[in-house]
């Protein structure tokens, strides 16, 4: 479903049936404890970009709300974890490197 910013995100849910206007982020809602969602959080959310770049079924995203600086608004930040290799993923866009081999064009050999 498209977020208020117009980007497809599988975690965004909007119920507009019969005049309802209920919107939520199910990723933030599934965190423990649940994190409060506001529409402006979708502006800089990295989750849609991560999921477009890497659709690994073993990667779990764990959201956090953080302020980069005291005077800036909160932003969504995510940490990724691979359930297959049981390790933290440093670059969620690329993955852990174990689940899916990189194409030859991206692999460089050291001489």
Steps between C-alpha positions, in 0.01 A plus 500: 500500500622852433611712794385862544817600312400285200755218538402132507563340839372158610492610865271798446128434544215738428133421557278741307194275464165672559646829613763361735834674504725266696870486409782315673848363454496133588878487532497762776191343653667159519799634695512431871382728647297631203640824360264792428450565130437836329461559128808725487720204603448355151686795344849373586428136581771267361280187498351531147848553352640202689218273387533609136872423507486176700200269525668224701241301694751436781557868584307647792480875548494648850386864507606779733397864526799728549584866473818571304534827693294648781338762278405262216182288498506127565595268214455128445823302514514125452735222594499183293549144623539184291306207644684249280856588605400646841702816461443873477498639147728801460362613161129409476488604133761235416413232755725281709685351203422140594141458382543626145819503299596829340509506119846480344487866397508603867772261609855632472804286546798631689833450324 
